[in-house]
Amino acid sequence: MNLAAVEQIAKAVLYEGYLLYPYRRSSIKNQQRWNFGVLYPAAYAEAQSGADASTSQTECIIAGSATPALELRVRFLQLVERTIGKFDLPIAGITPEHQPVQVNRLEVDGMLFDPWQEAVEREIVLPLVFGETLNFQPTLHTFTFSAGKELEPIHNSAGRIAGVIIREHGELQVAVEVSAQSFSPDVFRITIRTHNLTHFTMDRNPSREAALVSSLLSAHVVLGATSGHFVSLLEPPADLSDLVAQCMNVGTWPVLVGAAGEQDTILSSPIILYDYPEIAPESAGDLFDGTEIDEILSLRIMTLTDDEKLEMRQSDDRARHILERTEALLPEQFMKLHGVVRSLRPSKEEAS
């Protein structure tokens, strides 16, 4: 698997839409997030009459080996609820006797702390060898990500603890179902289904926000071949085009990743891409919005007021990194963002 080639693209997919300009908690567009690749708990998804899914399916073709060897990675984000607690009087250390009061905002020596939804990265890695062992036989692999809670003390200028940041996430139960079907001695169709099996208690009218706590966010699949090669679903060879047309992809779309012509890595993401997607080398870092232009977003960030920048800085660590990186851009780096000609094609007149 060409992990170096896939890493940047997979990261962009993982965090697409995570936080959008103006990168502030108060912004309307950041008050309903997680729009790509959400696999909800099955109980919630079933109640939505097909509008939301708990399962995604990736199907692709691998050829060139009677026993192809694969590595499978399923990656997603898990929502982390960040709440803020305040102590009546600053304390020297947190003990069970000191119970903070939950607040909507805490100011400590000019620093503001607000509740927010953060995320933690999750990854499932499976080595797979296909052939007779898995031919026609779906194999189910189950995984549990335990619930967790972390406390981060908020110190004042005197070194005492005025409050606490509380980060909590629930338990997730995930199943990955793998199967292969042989169409000739060295041609297989591979099917990967990712299921969210997390328990979710239904009430009369469950909210999307409640379901997201138990969801897989930005879920996608990466497949690497160490024996055999993948077939492009966009430009398949003529002798495999009918077989490719039968592939059923639900909630994800697989494309080849790496240098043009390489066929050892597939990224199947909830965002439709072409084969061999690239991150522009001029990009200084992720802005969480692949549909926008880095130059425009960077210039917009520079126009934010001091109060808006303060809110952006304190909304999320990733937002703070964006602000710090943008403010540190040199004039020549801005010029590189202005525009690059990747290739030139002759006009019709010149071609004739």
Secondary structure, DSSP 8 states (H G I E B T S, - for coil): --HHHHHHHHHHHHHTTSS-TT--TTSGGGSS---SS-B--HHHHHHTTTSS-SEEEEEEEEES-SS-EEEEEEEEEEEEEEEEEEEEEEESS--TT---EEES-EEETTEEE--EEEEEEEEEEEEEE-STTTBT--EEEEEEE--EEEEEEEE-TTS-EEEEEEEEE--EEEEEEEEEEEEETTEEEEEEEEEE-------SS--HHHHHTTSBEEEEEEEEESSSEE--SSS--GGGHHHHHT---BS-EEEE-SSTT--SEEEEESS---SS----TT--S--S-TTS-HHHHHHHHHTS-HHHHHHHHHH-HHHHHHHHHHHT--HHHHHHHS---------HHHH-
